[in-house]
């Protein structure tokens, strides 16, 4: 679980306009932050298979959103990948 402050900070970094809270860019950034935190949790709890399943679902959703961005707005996709430090 990411805190409300952390989520607001992540949203502010990648939002397209002032009231943007649900664009694909924001969704990818929030999911990426959740993936980072869940990954660190799983390093300490390697047998937590329920959380691992959730992680796999989040990775899949992020991949779909990035694919959507690549199709509809390659420039935004490229800048988002650079901001978040994701590999293609």
C-alpha positions in Angstrom: 0.0 0.0 0.0 1.4 3.4 -0.9 0.5 6.3 1.3 -1.7 9.1 0.2 1.2 11.6 0.2 3.4 9.3 -1.9 0.6 8.8 -4.4 -0.1 12.5 -4.6 3.6 13.2 -5.2 3.8 10.6 -8.0 0.6 12.0 -9.6 2.0 15.6 -9.5 5.2 14.5 -11.2 3.6 12.9 -14.3 0.1 14.6 -14.7 -0.7 16.0 -18.1 -2.7 18.9 -16.7 -3.6 20.3 -13.3 -6.7 18.2 -12.6 -5.3 15.0 -14.2 -5.7 12.0 -11.9 -6.7 9.2 -14.2 -4.8 9.4 -17.5 -2.8 6.5 -18.6 0.4 8.3 -17.7 -0.7 8.7 -14.1 -2.0 5.2 -13.9 1.3 3.8 -15.0 3.2 5.9 -12.5 1.0 4.9 -9.6 1.1 1.2 -10.6 4.9 1.4 -11.0 5.3 2.8 -7.4 3.0 0.0 -6.1 5.1 -2.6 -8.0 8.3 -1.2 -6.4 6.9 -1.4 -2.9 5.5 -4.9 -3.4 8.7 -6.1 -4.9 10.6 -5.0 -1.8 8.0 -6.7 0.4 8.4 -10.0 -1.5 12.2 -9.9 -1.0 11.6 -10.2 2.7 8.6 -12.6 2.4 9.5 -15.0 -0.4 6.6 -17.4 0.3 3.8 -14.8 0.1 2.2 -16.2 -3.0 -1.0 -14.1 -2.7 1.0 -10.9 -2.9 3.0 -12.4 -5.8 -0.2 -13.0 -7.7 -1.2 -9.4 -7.2 2.2 -8.2 -8.4 1.8 -10.2 -11.6 -1.6 -8.7 -12.2 -0.2 -5.2 -11.7 2.7 -5.8 -14.1 0.3 -7.0 -16.7 -1.9 -4.0 -16.3 1.1 -1.6 -16.5 2.2 -3.4 -19.7 -1.3 -3.0 -21.2 -1.4 0.7 -20.4 2.1 1.3 -21.8 1.1 -0.5 -25.0 -1.9 1.8 -25.2 0.3 4.8 -24.8 2.7 3.6 -27.4 -0.1 3.2 -29.9 -1.8 6.5 -29.3 0.9 8.8 -28.2 4.5 7.6 -28.7 6.0 10.9 -27.5 4.2 10.7 -24.1 5.2 7.0 -23.9 8.8 7.8 -24.4 8.9 10.6 -21.9 7.1 8.5 -19.3 9.4 5.6 -19.7 12.4 8.0 -19.2 10.8 9.6 -16.1 10.0 6.3 -14.5 13.2 4.6 -15.5 11.5 1.7 -17.2 13.1 -0.3 -19.9 11.4 -1.0 -23.2 
